[in-house]
Each structure stands twice: as structure tokens, then as C-alpha cells.
Amino acid sequence: MYACDLTDLSCLSGTTNPYLAGQQDASYDHTNNLQYNPVAACCHSDDYDQQFAQGYNAEWNQYQSQSANVNVEVSLDSVGNSFVIY
């Protein structure tokens, strides 16, 4: 049996929807610069844990796609004026 970790919102939020709890936990982890951790810290059924992980992954992947790298090149022309190429 696992005790609730203070960063595991599935234990604290009171939600009975494991997918939503996973989303909330991923949002919390991302906002607080915590590492990827799609596992609920509390004891739940295998079905709950699977749905939690699905919700967590869906939310975490949204953040990852939003923070994709954008390549920007700054160049100087012959006069020394800079311009940006995306």
C-alpha cells in the first residue's frame, strides 16, 4: 500500500474520475516543473491506474507539443542590419 504523496492530486482532489485526476496531476507537475510521472501514488485498482495514466499522458503531451522548439536564425545584411528568418 502506498501513502498519498503531497504532489499527487488524485489523492487530494476528491475526484472519482481517474482520467481527470491524471490530467490534473500532469498539469500540476508541469506547472511546478516536476518530472514526468504518470503513476498515481495512492492504491487504486489496475483499471483506475490505467485510466489515470491515460489522462496524465494526454495532458502531458499537450504541454510537450506546445513547447516544441522553434528554430530562429538571426542574420546580418551587408550594412549590419539584423533580420530574423523563421
Backbone as XML, in Angstrom:
<?xml version="1.0"?>
<chain id="A" units="angstrom">
  <residue number="1" name="MET">
    <atom name="N" x="0.843" y="-1.181" z="0.000"/>
    <atom name="CA" x="0.000" y="0.000" z="0.000"/>
    <atom name="C" x="0.886" y="1.240" z="0.000"/>
  </residue>
  <residue number="2" name="TYR">
    <atom name="N" x="0.488" y="2.236" z="-0.764"/>
    <atom name="CA" x="1.223" y="3.485" z="-0.866"/>
    <atom name="C" x="0.478" y="4.589" z="-0.127"/>
  </residue>
  <residue number="3" name="ALA">
    <atom name="N" x="1.220" y="5.458" z="0.468"/>
    <atom name="CA" x="0.616" y="6.648" z="1.085"/>
    <atom name="C" x="0.501" y="7.725" z="0.023"/>
  </residue>
  <residue number="4" name="CYS">
    <atom name="N" x="-0.431" y="8.640" z="0.207"/>
    <atom name="CA" x="-0.582" y="9.736" z="-0.744"/>
    <atom name="C" x="0.610" y="10.670" z="-0.651"/>
  </residue>
  <residue number="5" name="ASP">
    <atom name="N" x="1.196" y="10.951" z="-1.784"/>
    <atom name="CA" x="2.272" y="11.928" z="-1.879"/>
    <atom name="C" x="1.633" y="13.304" z="-1.993"/>
  </residue>
  <residue number="6" name="LEU">
    <atom name="N" x="2.247" y="14.316" z="-1.435"/>
    <atom name="CA" x="1.668" y="15.661" z="-1.465"/>
    <atom name="C" x="1.526" y="16.220" z="-2.865"/>
  </residue>
  <residue number="7" name="THR">
    <atom name="N" x="2.274" y="15.679" z="-3.826"/>
    <atom name="CA" x="2.170" y="16.173" z="-5.202"/>
    <atom name="C" x="1.195" y="15.349" z="-6.035"/>
  </residue>
  <residue number="8" name="ASP">
    <atom name="N" x="0.552" y="14.367" z="-5.447"/>
    <atom name="CA" x="-0.388" y="13.527" z="-6.194"/>
    <atom name="C" x="-1.801" y="14.040" z="-5.982"/>
  </residue>
  <residue number="9" name="LEU">
    <atom name="N" x="-2.298" y="14.783" z="-6.963"/>
    <atom name="CA" x="-3.621" y="15.383" z="-6.825"/>
    <atom name="C" x="-4.744" y="14.364" z="-6.881"/>
  </residue>
  <residue number="10" name="SER">
    <atom name="N" x="-4.476" y="13.155" z="-7.349"/>
    <atom name="CA" x="-5.536" y="12.153" z="-7.374"/>
    <atom name="C" x="-5.980" y="11.806" z="-5.961"/>
  </residue>
  <residue number="11" name="CYS">
    <atom name="N" x="-5.101" y="11.981" z="-5.001"/>
    <atom name="CA" x="-5.450" y="11.699" z="-3.611"/>
    <atom name="C" x="-6.149" y="12.883" z="-2.950"/>
  </residue>
  <residue number="12" name="LEU">
    <atom name="N" x="-5.795" y="14.081" z="-3.385"/>
    <atom name="CA" x="-6.256" y="15.277" z="-2.695"/>
    <atom name="C" x="-7.441" y="15.963" z="-3.346"/>
  </residue>
  <residue number="13" name="SER">
    <atom name="N" x="-7.657" y="15.717" z="-4.633"/>
    <atom name="CA" x="-8.670" y="16.486" z="-5.347"/>
    <atom name="C" x="-10.091" y="16.010" z="-5.064"/>
  </residue>
  <residue number="14" name="GLY">
    <atom name="N" x="-10.238" y="14.797" z="-4.574"/>
    <atom name="CA" x="-11.566" y="14.280" z="-4.300"/>
    <atom name="C" x="-12.279" y="13.774" z="-5.541"/>
  </residue>
  <residue number="15" name="THR">
    <atom name="N" x="-11.609" y="13.828" z="-6.682"/>
    <atom name="CA" x="-12.242" y="13.368" z="-7.905"/>
    <atom name="C" x="-12.310" y="11.848" z="-7.943"/>
  </residue>
  <residue number="16" name="THR">
    <atom name="N" x="-13.398" y="11.327" z="-8.482"/>
    <atom name="CA" x="-13.534" y="9.886" z="-8.642"/>
    <atom name="C" x="-13.306" y="9.493" z="-10.096"/>
  </residue>
  <residue number="17" name="ASN">
    <atom name="N" x="-12.986" y="10.461" z="-10.952"/>
    <atom name="CA" x="-12.711" y="10.209" z="-12.356"/>
    <atom name="C" x="-11.201" y="10.084" z="-12.532"/>
  </residue>
  <residue number="18" name="PRO">
    <atom name="N" x="-10.684" y="8.870" z="-12.745"/>
    <atom name="CA" x="-9.228" y="8.703" z="-12.810"/>
    <atom name="C" x="-8.582" y="9.414" z="-13.992"/>
  </residue>
  <residue number="19" name="TYR">
    <atom name="N" x="-9.279" y="9.511" z="-15.117"/>
    <atom name="CA" x="-8.733" y="10.214" z="-16.278"/>
    <atom name="C" x="-8.539" y="11.696" z="-15.945"/>
  </residue>
  <residue number="20" name="LEU">
    <atom name="N" x="-9.557" y="12.297" z="-15.339"/>
    <atom name="CA" x="-9.486" y="13.702" z="-14.927"/>
    <atom name="C" x="-8.402" y="13.902" z="-13.866"/>
  </residue>
  <residue number="21" name="ALA">
    <atom name="N" x="-8.311" y="12.978" z="-12.933"/>
    <atom name="CA" x="-7.271" y="13.074" z="-11.899"/>
    <atom name="C" x="-5.885" y="13.037" z="-12.526"/>
  </residue>
  <residue number="22" name="GLY">
    <atom name="N" x="-5.710" y="12.212" z="-13.548"/>
    <atom name="CA" x="-4.434" y="12.143" z="-14.256"/>
    <atom name="C" x="-4.120" y="13.448" z="-14.957"/>
  </residue>
  <residue number="23" name="GLN">
    <atom name="N" x="-5.141" y="14.043" z="-15.591"/>
    <atom name="CA" x="-4.951" y="15.335" z="-16.252"/>
    <atom name="C" x="-4.549" y="16.407" z="-15.242"/>
  </residue>
  <residue number="24" name="GLN">
    <atom name="N" x="-5.234" y="16.429" z="-14.117"/>
    <atom name="CA" x="-4.932" y="17.430" z="-13.089"/>
    <atom name="C" x="-3.510" y="17.241" z="-12.543"/>
  </residue>
  <residue number="25" name="ASP">
    <atom name="N" x="-3.107" y="16.003" z="-12.370"/>
    <atom name="CA" x="-1.782" y="15.726" z="-11.838"/>
    <atom name="C" x="-0.702" y="16.137" z="-12.838"/>
  </residue>
  <residue number="26" name="ALA">
    <atom name="N" x="-0.924" y="15.871" z="-14.124"/>
    <atom name="CA" x="0.037" y="16.274" z="-15.150"/>
    <atom name="C" x="0.151" y="17.790" z="-15.206"/>
  </residue>
  <residue number="27" name="SER">
    <atom name="N" x="-0.977" y="18.466" z="-15.094"/>
    <atom name="CA" x="-0.975" y="19.927" z="-15.099"/>
    <atom name="C" x="-0.186" y="20.458" z="-13.908"/>
  </residue>
  <residue number="28" name="TYR">
    <atom name="N" x="-0.406" y="19.876" z="-12.748"/>
    <atom name="CA" x="0.322" y="20.277" z="-11.542"/>
    <atom name="C" x="1.818" y="20.032" z="-11.719"/>
  </residue>
  <residue number="29" name="ASP">
    <atom name="N" x="2.177" y="18.845" z="-12.214"/>
    <atom name="CA" x="3.592" y="18.513" z="-12.398"/>
    <atom name="C" x="4.251" y="19.486" z="-13.375"/>
  </residue>
  <residue number="30" name="HIS">
    <atom name="N" x="3.579" y="19.777" z="-14.476"/>
    <atom name="CA" x="4.135" y="20.691" z="-15.474"/>
    <atom name="C" x="4.290" y="22.100" z="-14.899"/>
  </residue>
  <residue number="31" name="THR">
    <atom name="N" x="3.260" y="22.597" z="-14.249"/>
    <atom name="CA" x="3.273" y="23.955" z="-13.687"/>
    <atom name="C" x="4.381" y="24.118" z="-12.660"/>
  </residue>
  <residue number="32" name="ASN">
    <atom name="N" x="4.677" y="23.056" z="-11.922"/>
    <atom name="CA" x="5.681" y="23.113" z="-10.864"/>
    <atom name="C" x="7.028" y="22.538" z="-11.288"/>
  </residue>
  <residue number="33" name="ASN">
    <atom name="N" x="7.204" y="22.385" z="-12.605"/>
    <atom name="CA" x="8.469" y="21.891" z="-13.161"/>
    <atom name="C" x="8.911" y="20.561" z="-12.558"/>
  </residue>
  <residue number="34" name="LEU">
    <atom name="N" x="7.941" y="19.685" z="-12.321"/>
    <atom name="CA" x="8.248" y="18.352" z="-11.816"/>
    <atom name="C" x="8.433" y="17.403" z="-12.994"/>
  </residue>
  <residue number="35" name="GLN">
    <atom name="N" x="9.082" y="16.303" z="-12.743"/>
    <atom name="CA" x="9.334" y="15.344" z="-13.815"/>
    <atom name="C" x="8.065" y="14.590" z="-14.208"/>
  </residue>
  <residue number="36" name="TYR">
    <atom name="N" x="8.098" y="14.042" z="-15.408"/>
    <atom name="CA" x="7.017" y="13.210" z="-15.934"/>
    <atom name="C" x="6.815" y="12.019" z="-15.005"/>
  </residue>
  <residue number="37" name="ASN">
    <atom name="N" x="5.597" y="11.822" z="-14.511"/>
    <atom name="CA" x="5.317" y="10.729" z="-13.585"/>
    <atom name="C" x="3.840" y="10.342" z="-13.692"/>
  </residue>
  <residue number="38" name="PRO">
    <atom name="N" x="3.498" y="9.475" z="-14.657"/>
    <atom name="CA" x="2.090" y="9.140" z="-14.902"/>
    <atom name="C" x="1.528" y="8.064" z="-13.974"/>
  </residue>
  <residue number="39" name="VAL">
    <atom name="N" x="2.010" y="8.013" z="-12.746"/>
    <atom name="CA" x="1.577" y="6.982" z="-11.805"/>
    <atom name="C" x="0.946" y="7.641" z="-10.589"/>
  </residue>
  <residue number="40" name="ALA">
    <atom name="N" x="-0.276" y="7.237" z="-10.290"/>
    <atom name="CA" x="-0.928" y="7.736" z="-9.071"/>
    <atom name="C" x="-0.212" y="7.135" z="-7.868"/>
  </residue>
  <residue number="41" name="ALA">
    <atom name="N" x="0.040" y="7.942" z="-6.861"/>
    <atom name="CA" x="0.798" y="7.473" z="-5.697"/>
    <atom name="C" x="-0.066" y="6.684" z="-4.713"/>
  </residue>
  <residue number="42" name="CYS">
    <atom name="N" x="-1.368" y="6.720" z="-4.902"/>
    <atom name="CA" x="-2.266" y="6.015" z="-3.984"/>
    <atom name="C" x="-2.562" y="4.605" z="-4.482"/>
  </residue>
  <residue number="43" name="CYS">
    <atom name="N" x="-3.099" y="3.825" z="-3.630"/>
    <atom name="CA" x="-3.517" y="2.473" z="-4.021"/>
    <atom name="C" x="-4.855" y="2.539" z="-4.733"/>
  </residue>
  <residue number="44" name="HIS">
    <atom name="N" x="-4.877" y="2.058" z="-5.941"/>
    <atom name="CA" x="-6.094" y="2.019" z="-6.736"/>
    <atom name="C" x="-6.126" y="0.710" z="-7.502"/>
  </residue>
  <residue number="45" name="SER">
    <atom name="N" x="-7.247" y="0.457" z="-8.133"/>
    <atom name="CA" x="-7.361" y="-0.727" z="-8.970"/>
    <atom name="C" x="-6.510" y="-0.550" z="-10.230"/>
  </residue>
  <residue number="46" name="ASP">
    <atom name="N" x="-6.233" y="-1.659" z="-10.905"/>
    <atom name="CA" x="-5.473" y="-1.591" z="-12.153"/>
    <atom name="C" x="-6.201" y="-0.735" z="-13.183"/>
  </residue>
  <residue number="47" name="ASP">
    <atom name="N" x="-7.527" y="-0.822" z="-13.218"/>
    <atom name="CA" x="-8.325" y="-0.036" z="-14.149"/>
    <atom name="C" x="-8.174" y="1.455" z="-13.857"/>
  </residue>
  <residue number="48" name="TYR">
    <atom name="N" x="-8.242" y="1.824" z="-12.583"/>
    <atom name="CA" x="-8.062" y="3.230" z="-12.195"/>
    <atom name="C" x="-6.687" y="3.716" z="-12.625"/>
  </residue>
  <residue number="49" name="ASP">
    <atom name="N" x="-5.650" y="2.922" z="-12.315"/>
    <atom name="CA" x="-4.282" y="3.317" z="-12.649"/>
    <atom name="C" x="-4.098" y="3.495" z="-14.150"/>
  </residue>
  <residue number="50" name="GLN">
    <atom name="N" x="-4.723" y="2.629" z="-14.930"/>
    <atom name="CA" x="-4.618" y="2.711" z="-16.389"/>
    <atom name="C" x="-5.298" y="3.977" z="-16.915"/>
  </residue>
  <residue number="51" name="GLN">
    <atom name="N" x="-6.484" y="4.287" z="-16.403"/>
    <atom name="CA" x="-7.193" y="5.493" z="-16.828"/>
    <atom name="C" x="-6.462" y="6.758" z="-16.360"/>
  </residue>
  <residue number="52" name="PHE">
    <atom name="N" x="-5.909" y="6.703" z="-15.162"/>
    <atom name="CA" x="-5.123" y="7.820" z="-14.645"/>
    <atom name="C" x="-3.947" y="8.106" z="-15.586"/>
  </residue>
  <residue number="53" name="ALA">
    <atom name="N" x="-3.221" y="7.060" z="-15.955"/>
    <atom name="CA" x="-2.067" y="7.208" z="-16.838"/>
    <atom name="C" x="-2.483" y="7.758" z="-18.204"/>
  </residue>
  <residue number="54" name="GLN">
    <atom name="N" x="-3.628" y="7.321" z="-18.712"/>
    <atom name="CA" x="-4.122" y="7.829" z="-19.997"/>
    <atom name="C" x="-4.412" y="9.331" z="-19.904"/>
  </residue>
  <residue number="55" name="GLY">
    <atom name="N" x="-5.069" y="9.753" z="-18.845"/>
    <atom name="CA" x="-5.353" y="11.170" z="-18.655"/>
    <atom name="C" x="-4.085" y="11.976" z="-18.468"/>
  </residue>
  <residue number="56" name="TYR">
    <atom name="N" x="-3.173" y="11.434" z="-17.687"/>
    <atom name="CA" x="-1.897" y="12.109" z="-17.442"/>
    <atom name="C" x="-1.154" y="12.302" z="-18.761"/>
  </residue>
  <residue number="57" name="ASN">
    <atom name="N" x="-1.047" y="11.226" z="-19.528"/>
    <atom name="CA" x="-0.314" y="11.287" z="-20.796"/>
    <atom name="C" x="-0.952" y="12.254" z="-21.773"/>
  </residue>
  <residue number="58" name="ALA">
    <atom name="N" x="-2.274" y="12.260" z="-21.841"/>
    <atom name="CA" x="-2.968" y="13.175" z="-22.756"/>
    <atom name="C" x="-2.643" y="14.628" z="-22.408"/>
  </residue>
  <residue number="59" name="GLU">
    <atom name="N" x="-2.696" y="14.957" z="-21.129"/>
    <atom name="CA" x="-2.419" y="16.331" z="-20.695"/>
    <atom name="C" x="-0.937" y="16.665" z="-20.857"/>
  </residue>
  <residue number="60" name="TRP">
    <atom name="N" x="-0.063" y="15.760" z="-20.453"/>
    <atom name="CA" x="1.381" y="15.984" z="-20.542"/>
    <atom name="C" x="1.784" y="16.204" z="-21.998"/>
  </residue>
  <residue number="61" name="ASN">
    <atom name="N" x="1.226" y="15.408" z="-22.896"/>
    <atom name="CA" x="1.562" y="15.535" z="-24.319"/>
    <atom name="C" x="1.101" y="16.869" z="-24.886"/>
  </residue>
  <residue number="62" name="GLN">
    <atom name="N" x="0.011" y="17.421" z="-24.365"/>
    <atom name="CA" x="-0.441" y="18.745" z="-24.793"/>
    <atom name="C" x="0.626" y="19.793" z="-24.456"/>
  </residue>
  <residue number="63" name="TYR">
    <atom name="N" x="1.169" y="19.704" z="-23.254"/>
    <atom name="CA" x="2.218" y="20.647" z="-22.854"/>
    <atom name="C" x="3.465" y="20.481" z="-23.709"/>
  </residue>
  <residue number="64" name="GLN">
    <atom name="N" x="3.813" y="19.241" z="-23.996"/>
    <atom name="CA" x="5.018" y="18.987" z="-24.779"/>
    <atom name="C" x="4.877" y="19.525" z="-26.199"/>
  </residue>
  <residue number="65" name="SER">
    <atom name="N" x="3.702" y="19.378" z="-26.782"/>
    <atom name="CA" x="3.512" y="19.878" z="-28.146"/>
    <atom name="C" x="3.473" y="21.404" z="-28.176"/>
  </residue>
  <residue number="66" name="GLN">
    <atom name="N" x="3.031" y="22.030" z="-27.093"/>
    <atom name="CA" x="3.001" y="23.493" z="-27.019"/>
    <atom name="C" x="4.393" y="24.074" z="-26.867"/>
  </residue>
  <residue number="67" name="SER">
    <atom name="N" x="5.296" y="23.309" z="-26.274"/>
    <atom name="CA" x="6.632" y="23.833" z="-26.015"/>
    <atom name="C" x="7.656" y="23.301" z="-27.014"/>
  </residue>
  <residue number="68" name="ALA">
    <atom name="N" x="7.187" y="22.863" z="-28.185"/>
    <atom name="CA" x="8.103" y="22.375" z="-29.219"/>
    <atom name="C" x="9.061" y="23.495" z="-29.616"/>
  </residue>
  <residue number="69" name="ASN">
    <atom name="N" x="10.247" y="23.104" z="-29.953"/>
    <atom name="CA" x="11.264" y="24.091" z="-30.327"/>
    <atom name="C" x="10.924" y="24.759" z="-31.651"/>
  </residue>
  <residue number="70" name="VAL">
    <atom name="N" x="11.196" y="26.031" z="-31.723"/>
    <atom name="CA" x="11.067" y="26.795" z="-32.948"/>
    <atom name="C" x="12.461" y="27.283" z="-33.303"/>
  </residue>
  <residue number="71" name="ASN">
    <atom name="N" x="12.923" y="26.951" z="-34.497"/>
    <atom name="CA" x="14.252" y="27.384" z="-34.925"/>
    <atom name="C" x="14.173" y="28.801" z="-35.470"/>
  </residue>
  <residue number="72" name="VAL">
    <atom name="N" x="14.992" y="29.672" z="-34.926"/>
    <atom name="CA" x="15.047" y="31.064" z="-35.360"/>
    <atom name="C" x="16.491" y="31.394" z="-35.682"/>
  </residue>
  <residue number="73" name="GLU">
    <atom name="N" x="16.694" y="31.985" z="-36.834"/>
    <atom name="CA" x="18.038" y="32.383" z="-37.248"/>
    <atom name="C" x="18.071" y="33.898" z="-37.399"/>
  </residue>
  <residue number="74" name="VAL">
    <atom name="N" x="19.012" y="34.535" z="-36.742"/>
    <atom name="CA" x="19.190" y="35.975" z="-36.866"/>
    <atom name="C" x="20.416" y="36.196" z="-37.736"/>
  </residue>
  <residue number="75" name="SER">
    <atom name="N" x="20.236" y="36.951" z="-38.797"/>
    <atom name="CA" x="21.331" y="37.209" z="-39.736"/>
    <atom name="C" x="21.558" y="38.708" z="-39.872"/>
  </residue>
  <residue number="76" name="LEU">
    <atom name="N" x="22.735" y="39.047" z="-40.311"/>
    <atom name="CA" x="23.075" y="40.444" z="-40.576"/>
    <atom name="C" x="23.247" y="40.620" z="-42.078"/>
  </residue>
  <residue number="77" name="ASP">
    <atom name="N" x="22.711" y="41.733" z="-42.610"/>
    <atom name="CA" x="22.943" y="42.025" z="-44.018"/>
    <atom name="C" x="24.278" y="42.749" z="-44.165"/>
  </residue>
  <residue number="78" name="SER">
    <atom name="N" x="24.632" y="43.136" z="-45.365"/>
    <atom name="CA" x="25.942" y="43.737" z="-45.622"/>
    <atom name="C" x="26.139" y="45.077" z="-44.919"/>
  </residue>
  <residue number="79" name="VAL">
    <atom name="N" x="25.037" y="45.731" z="-44.500"/>
    <atom name="CA" x="25.124" y="47.025" z="-43.833"/>
    <atom name="C" x="25.146" y="46.857" z="-42.308"/>
  </residue>
  <residue number="80" name="GLY">
    <atom name="N" x="24.862" y="45.668" z="-41.823"/>
    <atom name="CA" x="24.837" y="45.424" z="-40.388"/>
    <atom name="C" x="23.464" y="45.411" z="-39.779"/>
  </residue>
  <residue number="81" name="ASN">
    <atom name="N" x="22.429" y="45.490" z="-40.608"/>
    <atom name="CA" x="21.051" y="45.399" z="-40.107"/>
    <atom name="C" x="20.715" y="43.931" z="-39.865"/>
  </residue>
  <residue number="82" name="SER">
    <atom name="N" x="20.070" y="43.667" z="-38.763"/>
    <atom name="CA" x="19.695" y="42.292" z="-38.471"/>
    <atom name="C" x="18.287" y="42.007" z="-38.967"/>
  </residue>
  <residue number="83" name="PHE">
    <atom name="N" x="18.058" y="40.761" z="-39.303"/>
    <atom name="CA" x="16.721" y="40.302" z="-39.684"/>
    <atom name="C" x="16.562" y="38.866" z="-39.212"/>
  </residue>
  <residue number="84" name="VAL">
    <atom name="N" x="15.337" y="38.461" z="-39.028"/>
    <atom name="CA" x="15.024" y="37.158" z="-38.465"/>
    <atom name="C" x="14.425" y="36.281" z="-39.548"/>
  </residue>
  <residue number="85" name="ILE">
    <atom name="N" x="14.906" y="35.042" z="-39.609"/>
    <atom name="CA" x="14.365" y="34.043" z="-40.526"/>
    <atom name="C" x="13.764" y="32.926" z="-39.675"/>
  </residue>
  <residue number="86" name="TYR">
    <atom name="N" x="12.484" y="32.612" z="-39.886"/>
    <atom name="CA" x="11.830" y="31.524" z="-39.144"/>
    <atom name="C" x="11.861" y="30.254" z="-39.953"/>
  </residue>
</chain>
